[in-house]
Amino acid sequence: MPEVDAALSTLARCSTALLEESQAEQQRMEELNELSEAAIEQRAADRGTRYDAEYALLSVRLRLAIRCANAHRDAAHQFVCWWLDAAMAAWKSAVHGTPMPYAR
């Protein structure tokens, strides 16, 4: 079934891309978190001002990065699970010699 093989190959490539994007978002979140922790330590040591626009911006960026990383992680998990379901359906179809359900 070349058509099924091509579809599964494409799903695998897409899954890999989405997982890499998810990892990149996770990395960005971790980097911003480290910067935020350093800023908190500076403020605690009285080296920062009480009202610091840059700290507020960092806080906003970190919140956005957390949301983005979580959304990418969830999307990657769902997509990979869908891919796995499609792969299992294709395997069962091949083993039993039955047609692959179009919905899958």
N, C-alpha and C positions, 0 to 999 in steps of 0.2 A: 504494500500500500504506500506508494510514493507520496500520495497526497497527505496521508496521516503523518508519515515521517517528516515531511516538510513543515507541517503545522507544529509538530512537537519540537522540531529543531528551532523554529521561530520562537515558540514559547520559552524554550530554554534560554535563548539569547536575550529575550526581553526580561526574563527573571533575573539573569545575571546583571543586566544593566540596572534594573530597579534595586537590586540588593547593593550594588556599588553606590548608587545615588543615596540610598538610605545610610550607608556607612559614612559617606561624605557629610551628610547632614548631622549625623551623630558626632563626628569629629569636630565640626564647627561648633556644635553645642558645648562640647567639652572644652574647647579653646576659650569660648566666651565665658564659661563657668570659671575657668582658672583666672581669667582677667577680673571677673567679678569678685572672686575670693581675695585676690591681691588688693583690689580697691577697698574692700571691706577692712582688710588688715591695715591699710594706710589710714583709713578714716578712724579706726580704733586707736591708732597710735597718734592721732591728732595731726596727721600730716596732710589731711584733706579738709576742704571746707565743708561746712554743714550742708550747703545748697550748691551742689556741683552738677551742672548740666551734663557734663561728660559722663558722670556716674549714672545719672538718670537715663541717658541714651544707652549706655551699656546694659542697664537693667532691662530696658525695652527690647534691645536686640537679643538678650538672653532669653526673655520670655518668648519672643518670636521663634528663636532657634529651637527651643524646647518643643513648642507646638509643631514646628516643621519636622523635627526629628521624629517625634511621636507619630505624626501623620505618615511620614515616609516608612517608618517601621511597620505600622499597621497595614499600609497598602502593600508593602513587600510581602508580608506574611500571607495576606489574603490572595495575592496574585500567585505566589508560589504554591499555596494550597490548591488553587484552581488548576494550575499547571499539573500538579501531582495527580489530581482527580482525572484530568484529561489523559494523562499518561497511563494511569491504571485502566481506564476505560479502553484505551487503544490496545493495551496488553491483553486484557480479557477478550477483546474482540478478535485479536490475532490468534490467541490460544484456542478459542472456541470456534473460530471460523465464522463468526457472525459479523454482520455489518456494524460499523461504528455509528452510534446514535449521532445524528446531525447536531443535536443540541449541545453535545459535548464538544 
